[in-house]
Amino acid sequence: MDRQTPMDRESADRISAAADRDPASPTATSGFDDRAQAAADSNDAHDDEEDD
């Protein structure tokens, strides 16, 4: 059984920082850092809805 953990802001920031440090890395060139930020944004918005 697969376990999924939602992308959080801290993880997305860490991924982006790694991509910034090495722009030629697979993380940076694949656009994963941008997708991680978008997922964290989406999860933040989802969390805000649950708090209401």
C-alpha positions as CSV (number, residue, x, y, z in Angstrom):
1,M,0.0,0.0,0.0
2,D,1.4,3.4,-1.0
3,R,1.5,6.2,1.5
4,Q,1.2,9.7,0.3
5,T,2.3,12.8,2.2
6,P,0.9,16.1,1.1
7,M,3.6,18.7,0.0
8,D,4.0,21.2,2.7
9,R,5.6,24.7,2.5
10,E,8.8,23.6,4.3
11,S,9.5,20.8,1.9
12,A,8.7,22.9,-1.1
13,D,11.1,25.6,0.1
14,R,13.8,23.0,0.6
15,I,13.3,21.7,-2.9
16,S,13.4,25.2,-4.4
17,A,16.6,26.0,-2.5
18,A,18.3,22.9,-3.8
19,A,17.3,23.8,-7.4
20,D,18.6,27.4,-6.9
21,R,21.9,26.0,-5.6
22,D,22.4,23.8,-8.7
23,P,20.4,25.0,-11.7
24,A,21.7,22.1,-13.8
25,S,20.3,19.5,-11.4
26,P,17.5,17.2,-12.5
27,T,15.2,18.9,-9.9
28,A,15.8,22.3,-11.4
29,T,15.7,21.3,-15.1
30,S,12.6,19.1,-14.8
31,G,10.6,21.9,-13.2
32,F,10.0,19.8,-10.0
33,D,10.7,22.9,-7.8
34,D,7.8,24.8,-9.5
35,R,5.5,21.8,-9.2
36,A,6.4,21.5,-5.5
37,Q,5.6,25.1,-4.9
38,A,2.3,24.8,-6.7
39,A,1.4,21.8,-4.6
40,A,2.3,23.5,-1.4
41,D,0.2,26.5,-2.4
42,S,-2.7,24.2,-3.2
43,N,-2.4,22.3,0.1
44,D,-2.1,25.6,2.0
45,A,-5.4,26.8,0.4
46,H,-7.0,23.4,1.2
47,D,-5.9,23.6,4.8
48,D,-7.3,27.1,5.1
49,E,-10.7,25.9,3.9
50,E,-10.7,23.2,6.6
51,D,-10.0,25.7,9.3
52,D,-13.2,27.7,8.5
